[in-house]
Amino acid sequence: MAQRGRPKKIFTEEKNIFLTEEKNNFLTEEKNLQIDNSPRVNTEDVEIEINGSAGYFVGTMVNGAKIHINGNAGWFAGDNMTEGELIIEGTAGDGAGQGIYGGTVIVKGSTGSRTGEIMKGGTVIIGGNSGYMTGLLMMGGRLIILGDVTDDAGESIMRGTIYVLGSVKSLGKNAAIAKTTPEEEKELEEVLSRYGFQLSDEDYANFKKIVKKYY
């Protein structure tokens, strides 16, 4: 006796309908299918302000919107952002700025572990401290920490740059500390002053730069 398998969905462009293939190969039309051809929503002009704290994945996959949180945020704030701006006035949990392709994520306070993990582009700014494995598997972009970072900073970094004003407890595998250039110090001043961070010339000269180690 033949076993009944799961129905198989087939899309036919000619009729713009779905067909369901049953075990006896009899095809029945599923009617009343509506295909949404509406354009993608443009979020570039959207501005959101949250008076309070937000949970996990706030600002995930943002494409142009600006979000301002007058409180704290949970894990993975700004995850996979492609464009836009996320400003968090308080602290954030693990994985802030994870996987962003572009845009800017700013956390005025401290963050948990793996800040900027698998970043591909964009900028992440942390006004306080960042936990272990900051910049884990970083593939691009710019990560700026104004406080301290703990263990294994830049673990398995491939591309991109981590700037740390405070202390670095230890480096991860494949990471090295290099000297910042005057051009980089100027770029840091431009972006940090834009978001209200006031540092002295001496501070900019004291930034440490974590990059991929070349053997």
Disulfide bonds with the S-S distance in Angstrom:
none
